[in-house]
Amino acid sequence: MSKINILFIAGALLVLNILCWNQIFVLAEQNTLKVNFLNVGQGDSALIITPENHQILIDGGPNAVVLEKLAKNIPFWDKTLDLVILTHPESDHMQGLIYALNIYKADYILWTGVKKTAPEYSVWMNVLEKQRKMGAKILIAHAGQEITAGNVLINTIFPFQSLEGVDMKNSSNDSCIVSKVVYGRDSFLFVGDIDTKAEKELVNSGLNILSNVLKVAHHGSKYSTSDLFLENVKPEYAVVEVGKNSYGHPTPEALNRLANFGIKVLRTDKDDDVEFISDGINITLEK
């Protein structure tokens, strides 16, 4: 083969290589928001990946299953999370975050700062201190907070004031962080385990709680997801994060209320991980 032919082939291969990398670059720059409600059993966990590739984890579920879910959605070499939100320090939301934050470094951690006496609460406080020493900024939630991640906005709309240091001797469900994630015209409402009392307070506050997708409160408890709340949220989709349990979750009462409003219901115990893709105008259900 002549020297000219060799140079021609080498040049052609170089051009093809550049074109291939160009295509990969274009694909990586799609302007979509991914919101993945993770099937972690009887507990809550959702992973949000923004168009700019910010990684946001809301709750971690009751066990280490969340680590398998993160490994499927985040490259193995990346052990960082831009924002972690613990809606409230109950084991079915907190335990998985303890596992995750022993492996992943967080830039920001948002939680209520309430006090609990459960053994895992002490472990959580130790994890927070470890993350703080690694440079994480620990934020105490209250209504009016806004966190921006590129073109995505995370609004804290509940609790209405700081609860830092408040002793929660019993359930901390009604101290939950309620967050509204907004991208363009699309929005997702995360309500933790709040019940109808907190739902009514949110409605009466006059805050804009209209959302395309609702994370159903407290795994479909009959004491949440009231008619009043659904009338004001007006979601197209509702996601119940639930696993095998002895509480009867999701209850017929909650499911009937959702059905009466014509809302499409998805359940992690039946549908596995539930992922939505938003381009800021339309929301697509992936699975």
PLY file of the C-alpha trace (Angstrom):
ply
format ascii 1.0
element vertex 287
property float x
property float y
property float z
element edge 286
property int vertex1
property int vertex2
end_header
0.00 0.00 0.00
1.40 3.39 -0.96
2.21 6.09 1.53
-0.51 8.31 0.01
-3.18 5.63 0.55
-2.09 5.12 4.15
-2.33 8.86 4.82
-5.76 9.00 3.16
-7.11 6.14 5.31
-5.65 7.65 8.47
-7.24 11.00 7.66
-10.62 9.40 6.97
-10.51 7.54 10.29
-9.66 10.78 12.11
-12.63 12.58 10.55
-14.98 9.70 11.45
-13.67 9.73 15.01
-14.35 13.47 15.33
-17.85 13.05 13.93
-18.59 10.22 16.40
-17.47 12.31 19.36
-19.49 15.23 18.01
-22.60 13.06 18.02
-21.97 11.86 21.56
-21.53 15.48 22.68
-24.82 16.51 21.09
-26.69 13.64 22.74
-25.25 14.56 26.12
-26.60 18.10 25.86
-30.32 17.29 25.66
-32.33 19.81 27.66
-34.38 17.38 29.72
-35.09 16.93 33.40
-35.27 13.37 34.72
-37.29 12.61 37.85
-37.03 8.99 38.94
-39.16 7.68 41.80
-37.12 4.73 43.03
-38.56 1.40 44.11
-36.88 1.01 47.50
-39.63 -0.93 49.25
-41.85 0.59 51.96
-40.26 4.01 51.90
-39.57 7.09 49.79
-36.66 7.93 47.52
-36.44 9.97 44.33
-33.46 10.88 42.17
-33.59 14.03 40.07
-31.05 14.69 37.32
-31.23 18.17 35.81
-30.37 19.15 32.23
-27.02 20.42 33.56
-26.48 17.04 35.26
-27.05 18.19 38.83
-27.86 15.13 40.95
-30.53 15.64 43.62
-31.64 12.89 46.00
-34.88 13.32 47.97
-35.03 10.76 50.81
-33.30 7.39 50.71
-35.84 4.75 51.67
-35.60 2.24 54.53
-32.44 0.31 53.64
-29.39 0.00 51.37
-31.43 -0.71 48.21
-30.99 2.95 47.28
-27.30 2.26 46.60
-28.24 -0.17 43.80
-30.59 2.44 42.34
-27.96 5.17 42.44
-25.43 2.87 40.80
-27.83 2.34 37.89
-28.37 6.05 37.34
-25.03 7.64 38.20
-21.67 6.69 36.60
-19.63 4.42 38.87
-16.76 6.91 39.10
-19.05 9.74 40.29
-19.56 9.68 44.05
-21.08 13.14 44.43
-24.59 14.46 44.99
-25.32 18.15 44.48
-28.27 18.27 46.86
-29.73 15.80 49.36
-33.12 16.45 50.95
-34.34 14.52 54.00
-38.05 15.31 54.26
-38.19 14.12 57.88
-36.06 11.88 60.12
-38.13 8.69 60.06
-36.33 5.44 59.21
-38.27 4.71 55.99
-36.95 7.97 54.54
-33.67 8.42 56.42
-31.99 5.02 56.68
-31.13 4.82 52.98
-29.64 8.33 53.10
-27.32 7.18 55.86
-26.04 4.44 53.55
-25.79 6.83 50.60
-23.93 9.57 52.48
-21.34 7.10 53.70
-20.37 6.63 50.04
-21.42 9.83 48.24
-20.26 13.34 49.09
-23.00 15.97 49.14
-22.59 19.66 48.34
-25.81 20.65 50.13
-28.02 18.79 52.63
-31.47 20.19 53.39
-33.48 18.93 56.37
-35.74 20.21 59.15
-33.31 19.95 62.08
-35.93 18.46 64.39
-34.88 16.21 67.27
-35.75 12.51 67.58
-34.81 9.78 70.07
-34.60 6.82 67.65
-31.18 5.09 67.46
-30.81 5.83 63.75
-31.21 9.55 64.49
-27.86 9.58 66.31
-26.30 7.85 63.30
-27.84 10.49 61.03
-26.33 13.29 63.13
-22.90 11.62 62.89
-23.26 11.37 59.11
-24.19 15.06 58.92
-21.08 15.98 60.90
-18.92 13.85 58.64
-20.40 15.51 55.56
-19.94 18.96 57.11
-16.25 18.27 57.65
-16.02 17.26 53.98
-17.41 20.64 52.96
-21.16 20.04 52.73
-23.41 22.99 53.56
-26.20 21.96 55.95
-29.43 23.89 55.39
-32.48 24.06 57.68
-35.72 24.06 55.72
-38.45 26.69 55.91
-40.98 28.05 53.45
-39.62 30.62 51.03
-36.29 28.91 50.36
-35.33 28.64 46.71
-32.53 26.46 45.41
-31.57 26.77 41.76
-29.88 24.02 39.79
-29.32 25.54 36.37
-32.81 26.14 34.96
-34.47 23.95 37.59
-35.96 25.57 40.69
-36.53 23.73 43.98
-38.97 25.66 46.17
-39.44 24.82 49.85
-43.08 25.57 50.66
-43.43 23.76 54.01
-42.80 23.90 56.97
-43.74 27.56 57.27
-40.99 28.31 59.79
-37.75 26.75 60.96
-38.22 23.73 63.23
-34.56 23.40 64.14
-34.16 21.93 67.62
-37.87 21.14 68.08
-38.25 17.86 69.94
-40.47 15.43 67.99
-41.28 12.80 70.60
-43.75 10.99 68.38
-44.11 11.07 64.59
-42.42 13.86 62.66
-44.73 13.40 59.67
-46.36 16.82 59.86
-42.99 18.53 60.06
-42.09 17.19 56.60
-40.38 19.30 54.00
-42.68 19.90 51.07
-40.76 20.79 47.91
-41.99 21.90 44.50
-39.54 21.19 41.69
-40.14 23.43 38.68
-38.67 23.21 35.18
-40.23 25.54 32.64
-43.98 24.90 32.68
-43.62 21.49 34.37
-43.64 20.86 38.11
-43.36 18.00 40.61
-44.67 18.18 44.18
-42.90 16.16 46.90
-44.92 16.05 50.13
-43.21 13.46 52.31
-45.65 11.96 54.82
-47.86 14.98 55.58
-51.50 14.34 56.55
-54.72 16.22 55.85
-53.99 18.86 58.54
-50.79 19.98 56.82
-52.47 19.67 53.41
-55.18 22.08 54.56
-52.57 24.51 55.88
-50.86 24.47 52.50
-54.12 25.12 50.66
-55.08 27.95 53.04
-51.63 29.55 52.69
-52.46 30.64 49.16
-49.19 29.25 47.84
-49.17 27.90 44.29
-49.25 24.12 44.71
-50.47 23.32 41.19
-48.28 20.49 39.91
-48.20 18.04 37.02
-46.92 15.19 39.19
-47.74 14.54 42.85
-45.71 12.27 45.09
-48.59 10.83 47.14
-48.20 11.48 50.85
-47.41 8.74 53.36
-47.45 5.84 50.89
-51.17 6.22 50.25
-52.41 6.51 53.84
-56.14 7.17 54.26
-55.22 10.19 56.39
-53.57 11.99 53.46
-54.38 12.95 49.85
-57.62 14.73 50.70
-60.17 15.94 48.17
-59.34 19.53 49.11
-55.65 18.96 48.41
-56.24 17.23 45.08
-58.60 20.02 43.98
-55.76 22.50 44.43
-52.79 20.46 43.18
-54.66 19.16 40.11
-51.98 16.61 39.13
-52.07 14.57 35.95
-49.97 11.84 37.56
-49.71 10.60 41.15
-46.89 8.33 42.31
-47.32 6.10 45.36
-43.96 5.03 46.80
-44.82 1.82 48.60
-43.63 -1.71 49.26
-44.84 -4.78 51.09
-46.34 -3.56 54.37
-48.80 -4.34 57.17
-50.46 -0.90 57.15
-52.71 -1.49 54.16
-50.85 1.10 52.07
-51.99 2.33 49.67
-55.46 2.37 51.21
-58.66 2.04 49.17
-59.73 5.46 50.48
-56.67 7.22 49.02
-56.83 5.30 45.74
-60.54 6.06 45.36
-59.98 9.78 45.87
-57.27 9.77 43.20
-59.53 7.81 40.84
-62.41 10.23 41.38
-60.22 13.06 40.10
-59.16 11.05 37.03
-55.50 11.07 38.06
-53.21 8.43 36.57
-51.75 6.47 39.50
-48.38 4.71 39.45
-47.03 2.54 42.24
-43.44 1.51 42.85
-44.55 -1.86 44.23
-46.27 -2.67 40.91
-44.51 -0.46 38.34
-40.96 -0.60 39.81
-38.97 2.61 39.28
-41.18 5.35 37.81
-39.28 7.84 35.66
-40.56 11.05 34.10
-38.76 13.10 31.46
-39.56 16.81 31.12
-38.41 19.25 28.45
-40.00 22.13 30.35
-43.16 21.98 28.21
-44.24 18.34 28.16
-43.79 15.48 30.61
-43.24 11.95 29.33
-43.65 8.84 31.47
-40.70 6.58 30.67
-41.54 3.52 32.79
0 1
1 2
2 3
3 4
4 5
5 6
6 7
7 8
8 9
9 10
10 11
11 12
12 13
13 14
14 15
15 16
16 17
17 18
18 19
19 20
20 21
21 22
22 23
23 24
24 25
25 26
26 27
27 28
28 29
29 30
30 31
31 32
32 33
33 34
34 35
35 36
36 37
37 38
38 39
39 40
40 41
41 42
42 43
43 44
44 45
45 46
46 47
47 48
48 49
49 50
50 51
51 52
52 53
53 54
54 55
55 56
56 57
57 58
58 59
59 60
60 61
61 62
62 63
63 64
64 65
65 66
66 67
67 68
68 69
69 70
70 71
71 72
72 73
73 74
74 75
75 76
76 77
77 78
78 79
79 80
80 81
81 82
82 83
83 84
84 85
85 86
86 87
87 88
88 89
89 90
90 91
91 92
92 93
93 94
94 95
95 96
96 97
97 98
98 99
99 100
100 101
101 102
102 103
103 104
104 105
105 106
106 107
107 108
108 109
109 110
110 111
111 112
112 113
113 114
114 115
115 116
116 117
117 118
118 119
119 120
120 121
121 122
122 123
123 124
124 125
125 126
126 127
127 128
128 129
129 130
130 131
131 132
132 133
133 134
134 135
135 136
136 137
137 138
138 139
139 140
140 141
141 142
142 143
143 144
144 145
145 146
146 147
147 148
148 149
149 150
150 151
151 152
152 153
153 154
154 155
155 156
156 157
157 158
158 159
159 160
160 161
161 162
162 163
163 164
164 165
165 166
166 167
167 168
168 169
169 170
170 171
171 172
172 173
173 174
174 175
175 176
176 177
177 178
178 179
179 180
180 181
181 182
182 183
183 184
184 185
185 186
186 187
187 188
188 189
189 190
190 191
191 192
192 193
193 194
194 195
195 196
196 197
197 198
198 199
199 200
200 201
201 202
202 203
203 204
204 205
205 206
206 207
207 208
208 209
209 210
210 211
211 212
212 213
213 214
214 215
215 216
216 217
217 218
218 219
219 220
220 221
221 222
222 223
223 224
224 225
225 226
226 227
227 228
228 229
229 230
230 231
231 232
232 233
233 234
234 235
235 236
236 237
237 238
238 239
239 240
240 241
241 242
242 243
243 244
244 245
245 246
246 247
247 248
248 249
249 250
250 251
251 252
252 253
253 254
254 255
255 256
256 257
257 258
258 259
259 260
260 261
261 262
262 263
263 264
264 265
265 266
266 267
267 268
268 269
269 270
270 271
271 272
272 273
273 274
274 275
275 276
276 277
277 278
278 279
279 280
280 281
281 282
282 283
283 284
284 285
285 286
